Amino acid sequence: MHQLVFAAQAQPAQELLDVVLLTLHSFWWLWALIALIGSAKLAWRFYEWRRLTRSGIVEIDHMDGSTFETFLVSLFRRLGYAVEHTGRRGDYGADLVVAKEGRRIVVQAKRWTKNVGVKAVQEAVAAKAPYRCTDALVVTNRGFSTQARELARMNGVALWDREKLVEQLLAASR
């Protein structure tokens, strides 16, 4: 009797499984399309990442701000840092947090067409506490104003200007 009840309960489950498999089989083309689109997106992201890692200062000068941040993620990883991209909104003035050898560094990225002023240094200093960082760094593809350099010196903020950025690009390509 017990076996008969179990067999009766297994029948609807088998029928349901058959229906699901038949439905999946009927829409094989949809699954193939989804896989193709996913593969294309993955290939495009890989292509973009490779292109960014090969970028030089001329390409950096033509990037927008978010692309520059993504480029810096790649650069810092090639330099041996663990990297956290903080995002766009509510980032407390930090674009990246990088870590290496027990040091956490908040990074403010500025891809500009003119020299960077004190505001970027202030943002980097302010972002240290929320991200529990010991150091701060401002990276730009240009230079820094005299006031920005002075404020950075007073607050222990490292500055990577155009020359230092090119130096780091060369170090990462070795």
ABEGO torsion letter per residue (X at the ends): XAAAAAAAAAAAAAAAAAAAAAAAAAAAAAAAAAAAAAAAAAAAAAAAAAAAAABBAAAAAABBAAAAAAAAAAAAAAAGBBBBBAEABGAGGBABBBBBGGBBBBBBBBBBABBBBAAAAAAAAAAAAAAGBABBBBBBABBBBAAAAAAAAAAGBBBBBAAAAAAAAAAAAX
